[in-house]
């Protein structure tokens, strides 16, 4: 299995964070996850993920940022 993809988009101006995570989603392989780091909760992303058939888990991390783990439903470990 390939390693998870990390996208660090903290402190980037829009639309760059969305562009970076969408690019990573395009490279996502079966069983792989994306670890998306961002300085604000990416609320518009959640509906897109649902439309794409992907799931996510969001948690706050240091510096008032968020870690969003993106994965195929049923493949979260």
MODELLER restraints for C-alpha pairs under 7 A, 6 or more apart:
rsr = mdl.restraints
at = mdl.atoms
rsr.add(forms.Gaussian(group=physical.xy_distance, feature=features.Distance(at['CA:2:A'], at['CA:32:A']), mean=6.47, stdev=0.5))
rsr.add(forms.Gaussian(group=physical.xy_distance, feature=features.Distance(at['CA:3:A'], at['CA:32:A']), mean=6.77, stdev=0.5))
rsr.add(forms.Gaussian(group=physical.xy_distance, feature=features.Distance(at['CA:4:A'], at['CA:32:A']), mean=5.55, stdev=0.5))
rsr.add(forms.Gaussian(group=physical.xy_distance, feature=features.Distance(at['CA:4:A'], at['CA:33:A']), mean=4.95, stdev=0.5))
rsr.add(forms.Gaussian(group=physical.xy_distance, feature=features.Distance(at['CA:4:A'], at['CA:34:A']), mean=5.65, stdev=0.5))
rsr.add(forms.Gaussian(group=physical.xy_distance, feature=features.Distance(at['CA:5:A'], at['CA:33:A']), mean=6.30, stdev=0.5))
rsr.add(forms.Gaussian(group=physical.xy_distance, feature=features.Distance(at['CA:5:A'], at['CA:34:A']), mean=4.67, stdev=0.5))
rsr.add(forms.Gaussian(group=physical.xy_distance, feature=features.Distance(at['CA:5:A'], at['CA:35:A']), mean=6.13, stdev=0.5))
rsr.add(forms.Gaussian(group=physical.xy_distance, feature=features.Distance(at['CA:6:A'], at['CA:34:A']), mean=5.76, stdev=0.5))
rsr.add(forms.Gaussian(group=physical.xy_distance, feature=features.Distance(at['CA:6:A'], at['CA:35:A']), mean=4.73, stdev=0.5))
rsr.add(forms.Gaussian(group=physical.xy_distance, feature=features.Distance(at['CA:6:A'], at['CA:36:A']), mean=6.03, stdev=0.5))
rsr.add(forms.Gaussian(group=physical.xy_distance, feature=features.Distance(at['CA:7:A'], at['CA:20:A']), mean=6.93, stdev=0.5))
rsr.add(forms.Gaussian(group=physical.xy_distance, feature=features.Distance(at['CA:7:A'], at['CA:21:A']), mean=6.52, stdev=0.5))
rsr.add(forms.Gaussian(group=physical.xy_distance, feature=features.Distance(at['CA:7:A'], at['CA:35:A']), mean=6.12, stdev=0.5))
rsr.add(forms.Gaussian(group=physical.xy_distance, feature=features.Distance(at['CA:7:A'], at['CA:36:A']), mean=4.78, stdev=0.5))
rsr.add(forms.Gaussian(group=physical.xy_distance, feature=features.Distance(at['CA:7:A'], at['CA:37:A']), mean=6.17, stdev=0.5))
rsr.add(forms.Gaussian(group=physical.xy_distance, feature=features.Distance(at['CA:8:A'], at['CA:36:A']), mean=6.04, stdev=0.5))
rsr.add(forms.Gaussian(group=physical.xy_distance, feature=features.Distance(at['CA:8:A'], at['CA:37:A']), mean=4.77, stdev=0.5))
rsr.add(forms.Gaussian(group=physical.xy_distance, feature=features.Distance(at['CA:8:A'], at['CA:38:A']), mean=6.63, stdev=0.5))
rsr.add(forms.Gaussian(group=physical.xy_distance, feature=features.Distance(at['CA:9:A'], at['CA:17:A']), mean=5.09, stdev=0.5))
rsr.add(forms.Gaussian(group=physical.xy_distance, feature=features.Distance(at['CA:9:A'], at['CA:37:A']), mean=5.72, stdev=0.5))
rsr.add(forms.Gaussian(group=physical.xy_distance, feature=features.Distance(at['CA:9:A'], at['CA:38:A']), mean=5.11, stdev=0.5))
rsr.add(forms.Gaussian(group=physical.xy_distance, feature=features.Distance(at['CA:10:A'], at['CA:37:A']), mean=6.00, stdev=0.5))
rsr.add(forms.Gaussian(group=physical.xy_distance, feature=features.Distance(at['CA:10:A'], at['CA:38:A']), mean=4.26, stdev=0.5))
rsr.add(forms.Gaussian(group=physical.xy_distance, feature=features.Distance(at['CA:10:A'], at['CA:39:A']), mean=4.88, stdev=0.5))
rsr.add(forms.Gaussian(group=physical.xy_distance, feature=features.Distance(at['CA:11:A'], at['CA:39:A']), mean=5.95, stdev=0.5))
rsr.add(forms.Gaussian(group=physical.xy_distance, feature=features.Distance(at['CA:21:A'], at['CA:36:A']), mean=6.97, stdev=0.5))
rsr.add(forms.Gaussian(group=physical.xy_distance, feature=features.Distance(at['CA:31:A'], at['CA:75:A']), mean=5.86, stdev=0.5))
rsr.add(forms.Gaussian(group=physical.xy_distance, feature=features.Distance(at['CA:32:A'], at['CA:71:A']), mean=6.84, stdev=0.5))
rsr.add(forms.Gaussian(group=physical.xy_distance, feature=features.Distance(at['CA:33:A'], at['CA:69:A']), mean=6.71, stdev=0.5))
rsr.add(forms.Gaussian(group=physical.xy_distance, feature=features.Distance(at['CA:33:A'], at['CA:70:A']), mean=5.59, stdev=0.5))
rsr.add(forms.Gaussian(group=physical.xy_distance, feature=features.Distance(at['CA:33:A'], at['CA:71:A']), mean=4.84, stdev=0.5))
rsr.add(forms.Gaussian(group=physical.xy_distance, feature=features.Distance(at['CA:34:A'], at['CA:69:A']), mean=5.56, stdev=0.5))
rsr.add(forms.Gaussian(group=physical.xy_distance, feature=features.Distance(at['CA:34:A'], at['CA:70:A']), mean=4.98, stdev=0.5))
rsr.add(forms.Gaussian(group=physical.xy_distance, feature=features.Distance(at['CA:34:A'], at['CA:71:A']), mean=6.68, stdev=0.5))
rsr.add(forms.Gaussian(group=physical.xy_distance, feature=features.Distance(at['CA:35:A'], at['CA:67:A']), mean=6.59, stdev=0.5))
rsr.add(forms.Gaussian(group=physical.xy_distance, feature=features.Distance(at['CA:35:A'], at['CA:68:A']), mean=5.89, stdev=0.5))
rsr.add(forms.Gaussian(group=physical.xy_distance, feature=features.Distance(at['CA:35:A'], at['CA:69:A']), mean=4.72, stdev=0.5))
rsr.add(forms.Gaussian(group=physical.xy_distance, feature=features.Distance(at['CA:35:A'], at['CA:70:A']), mean=6.61, stdev=0.5))
rsr.add(forms.Gaussian(group=physical.xy_distance, feature=features.Distance(at['CA:36:A'], at['CA:67:A']), mean=5.63, stdev=0.5))
rsr.add(forms.Gaussian(group=physical.xy_distance, feature=features.Distance(at['CA:36:A'], at['CA:68:A']), mean=4.95, stdev=0.5))
rsr.add(forms.Gaussian(group=physical.xy_distance, feature=features.Distance(at['CA:36:A'], at['CA:69:A']), mean=6.18, stdev=0.5))
rsr.add(forms.Gaussian(group=physical.xy_distance, feature=features.Distance(at['CA:37:A'], at['CA:66:A']), mean=5.76, stdev=0.5))
rsr.add(forms.Gaussian(group=physical.xy_distance, feature=features.Distance(at['CA:37:A'], at['CA:67:A']), mean=4.71, stdev=0.5))
rsr.add(forms.Gaussian(group=physical.xy_distance, feature=features.Distance(at['CA:37:A'], at['CA:68:A']), mean=6.41, stdev=0.5))
rsr.add(forms.Gaussian(group=physical.xy_distance, feature=features.Distance(at['CA:38:A'], at['CA:65:A']), mean=5.72, stdev=0.5))
rsr.add(forms.Gaussian(group=physical.xy_distance, feature=features.Distance(at['CA:38:A'], at['CA:66:A']), mean=5.41, stdev=0.5))
rsr.add(forms.Gaussian(group=physical.xy_distance, feature=features.Distance(at['CA:38:A'], at['CA:67:A']), mean=6.68, stdev=0.5))
rsr.add(forms.Gaussian(group=physical.xy_distance, feature=features.Distance(at['CA:39:A'], at['CA:64:A']), mean=6.65, stdev=0.5))
rsr.add(forms.Gaussian(group=physical.xy_distance, feature=features.Distance(at['CA:39:A'], at['CA:65:A']), mean=4.18, stdev=0.5))
rsr.add(forms.Gaussian(group=physical.xy_distance, feature=features.Distance(at['CA:39:A'], at['CA:66:A']), mean=6.11, stdev=0.5))
rsr.add(forms.Gaussian(group=physical.xy_distance, feature=features.Distance(at['CA:40:A'], at['CA:65:A']), mean=5.91, stdev=0.5))
rsr.add(forms.Gaussian(group=physical.xy_distance, feature=features.Distance(at['CA:40:A'], at['CA:66:A']), mean=6.44, stdev=0.5))
rsr.add(forms.Gaussian(group=physical.xy_distance, feature=features.Distance(at['CA:41:A'], at['CA:66:A']), mean=6.22, stdev=0.5))
rsr.add(forms.Gaussian(group=physical.xy_distance, feature=features.Distance(at['CA:49:A'], at['CA:55:A']), mean=6.45, stdev=0.5))
rsr.add(forms.Gaussian(group=physical.xy_distance, feature=features.Distance(at['CA:54:A'], at['CA:70:A']), mean=6.86, stdev=0.5))
rsr.add(forms.Gaussian(group=physical.xy_distance, feature=features.Distance(at['CA:54:A'], at['CA:71:A']), mean=5.83, stdev=0.5))
rsr.add(forms.Gaussian(group=physical.xy_distance, feature=features.Distance(at['CA:54:A'], at['CA:72:A']), mean=4.96, stdev=0.5))
rsr.add(forms.Gaussian(group=physical.xy_distance, feature=features.Distance(at['CA:54:A'], at['CA:73:A']), mean=6.14, stdev=0.5))
rsr.add(forms.Gaussian(group=physical.xy_distance, feature=features.Distance(at['CA:55:A'], at['CA:70:A']), mean=5.84, stdev=0.5))
rsr.add(forms.Gaussian(group=physical.xy_distance, feature=features.Distance(at['CA:55:A'], at['CA:71:A']), mean=5.41, stdev=0.5))
rsr.add(forms.Gaussian(group=physical.xy_distance, feature=features.Distance(at['CA:55:A'], at['CA:72:A']), mean=5.85, stdev=0.5))
rsr.add(forms.Gaussian(group=physical.xy_distance, feature=features.Distance(at['CA:55:A'], at['CA:73:A']), mean=5.51, stdev=0.5))
rsr.add(forms.Gaussian(group=physical.xy_distance, feature=features.Distance(at['CA:56:A'], at['CA:68:A']), mean=6.47, stdev=0.5))
rsr.add(forms.Gaussian(group=physical.xy_distance, feature=features.Distance(at['CA:56:A'], at['CA:69:A']), mean=5.37, stdev=0.5))
rsr.add(forms.Gaussian(group=physical.xy_distance, feature=features.Distance(at['CA:56:A'], at['CA:70:A']), mean=4.44, stdev=0.5))
rsr.add(forms.Gaussian(group=physical.xy_distance, feature=features.Distance(at['CA:56:A'], at['CA:71:A']), mean=6.14, stdev=0.5))
rsr.add(forms.Gaussian(group=physical.xy_distance, feature=features.Distance(at['CA:57:A'], at['CA:68:A']), mean=5.64, stdev=0.5))
rsr.add(forms.Gaussian(group=physical.xy_distance, feature=features.Distance(at['CA:57:A'], at['CA:69:A']), mean=5.19, stdev=0.5))
rsr.add(forms.Gaussian(group=physical.xy_distance, feature=features.Distance(at['CA:57:A'], at['CA:70:A']), mean=6.76, stdev=0.5))
rsr.add(forms.Gaussian(group=physical.xy_distance, feature=features.Distance(at['CA:58:A'], at['CA:66:A']), mean=6.74, stdev=0.5))
rsr.add(forms.Gaussian(group=physical.xy_distance, feature=features.Distance(at['CA:58:A'], at['CA:67:A']), mean=5.72, stdev=0.5))
rsr.add(forms.Gaussian(group=physical.xy_distance, feature=features.Distance(at['CA:58:A'], at['CA:68:A']), mean=4.40, stdev=0.5))
rsr.add(forms.Gaussian(group=physical.xy_distance, feature=features.Distance(at['CA:58:A'], at['CA:69:A']), mean=6.41, stdev=0.5))
rsr.add(forms.Gaussian(group=physical.xy_distance, feature=features.Distance(at['CA:59:A'], at['CA:66:A']), mean=5.71, stdev=0.5))
rsr.add(forms.Gaussian(group=physical.xy_distance, feature=features.Distance(at['CA:59:A'], at['CA:67:A']), mean=5.47, stdev=0.5))
rsr.add(forms.Gaussian(group=physical.xy_distance, feature=features.Distance(at['CA:59:A'], at['CA:68:A']), mean=6.61, stdev=0.5))
rsr.add(forms.Gaussian(group=physical.xy_distance, feature=features.Distance(at['CA:60:A'], at['CA:66:A']), mean=4.44, stdev=0.5))
rsr.add(forms.Gaussian(group=physical.xy_distance, feature=features.Distance(at['CA:60:A'], at['CA:67:A']), mean=6.25, stdev=0.5))
rsr.add(forms.Gaussian(group=physical.xy_distance, feature=features.Distance(at['CA:61:A'], at['CA:67:A']), mean=6.43, stdev=0.5))
